[in-house]
Amino acid sequence: MNLDANNAIAYTARSMARAFTKDFRGALEDANRAMQINPTNSDNYFVRGVAKMGLGDGVGGCGDLQTAANLGSAEARTTYQQLCR
């Protein structure tokens, strides 16, 4: 699927879909691109954290989950408390 290179929402959505199907590498790439466009969206940090955890990077994943929680994501806060404490 070709995406508009400047559409952060599209990259975020595809990142979430890829994480859901356990394509963590693809999810990470799309989350990184979405963050380049919109670095304050908590969803991007959340899905990147999930992707990093799926790839075995617990420290990096927990860092992104904490950032997402700090940006206001209740889901990230809950996930952080479950997986990173």
C-alpha positions as CSV (number, residue, x, y, z in Angstrom):
1,M,0.0,0.0,0.0
2,N,1.4,3.4,-1.0
3,L,0.8,6.1,1.6
4,D,1.0,9.9,1.3
5,A,4.5,10.6,2.6
6,N,3.2,13.5,4.8
7,N,0.1,11.8,6.3
8,A,0.9,10.9,9.9
9,I,-2.5,9.4,10.5
10,A,-2.1,6.9,7.7
11,Y,1.3,5.8,9.0
12,T,-0.1,5.5,12.5
13,A,-3.1,3.4,11.4
14,R,-0.9,1.1,9.3
15,S,1.6,0.8,12.2
16,M,-1.2,-0.3,14.5
17,A,-2.5,-2.8,11.9
18,R,1.0,-4.2,11.5
19,A,1.5,-4.5,15.3
20,F,-1.9,-6.3,15.6
21,T,-0.7,-8.9,13.0
22,K,2.6,-9.2,14.8
23,D,4.6,-7.5,12.0
24,F,6.6,-5.7,14.6
25,R,9.4,-4.6,12.2
26,G,6.9,-3.0,9.8
27,A,5.0,-1.5,12.8
28,L,8.2,0.1,14.0
29,E,9.1,1.5,10.6
30,D,5.6,3.1,10.2
31,A,5.6,4.4,13.8
32,N,9.0,6.0,13.3
33,R,7.7,7.7,10.1
34,A,4.6,8.9,11.8
35,M,6.7,10.4,14.6
36,Q,8.8,12.3,12.1
37,I,5.7,14.0,10.9
38,N,3.9,14.4,14.2
39,P,6.2,13.8,17.2
40,T,3.5,14.6,19.9
41,N,1.0,11.9,19.1
42,S,0.8,9.4,22.0
43,D,-0.5,6.7,19.7
44,N,2.8,6.7,17.8
45,Y,4.8,6.1,20.9
46,F,2.4,3.5,22.1
47,V,2.5,1.4,19.0
48,R,6.3,1.9,18.7
49,G,6.6,0.7,22.3
50,V,4.5,-2.4,21.5
51,A,6.6,-3.1,18.4
52,K,9.9,-2.8,20.3
53,M,8.6,-5.2,23.0
54,G,7.6,-7.6,20.2
55,L,11.1,-7.4,18.8
56,G,12.6,-8.1,22.2
57,D,13.6,-4.5,23.1
58,G,12.0,-4.3,26.5
59,V,13.9,-1.2,27.7
60,G,13.1,0.7,24.5
61,G,9.5,-0.5,24.5
62,C,9.0,0.6,28.1
63,G,10.5,4.0,27.4
64,D,8.1,4.6,24.6
65,L,5.1,3.4,26.6
66,Q,6.1,5.8,29.4
67,T,6.4,8.6,26.9
68,A,2.9,7.8,25.5
69,A,1.5,7.7,29.0
70,N,3.1,11.1,29.7
71,L,1.4,12.4,26.6
72,G,-1.9,11.3,27.9
73,S,-2.5,7.8,26.7
74,A,-4.4,5.8,29.4
75,E,-3.9,2.6,27.4
76,A,-0.1,3.2,27.4
77,R,-0.2,3.9,31.2
78,T,-2.0,0.6,31.9
79,T,0.3,-1.4,29.5
80,Y,3.4,0.2,31.1
81,Q,2.1,-0.7,34.6
82,Q,1.5,-4.3,33.5
83,L,4.7,-4.9,31.6
84,C,7.3,-2.5,32.8
85,R,7.1,-2.4,36.6
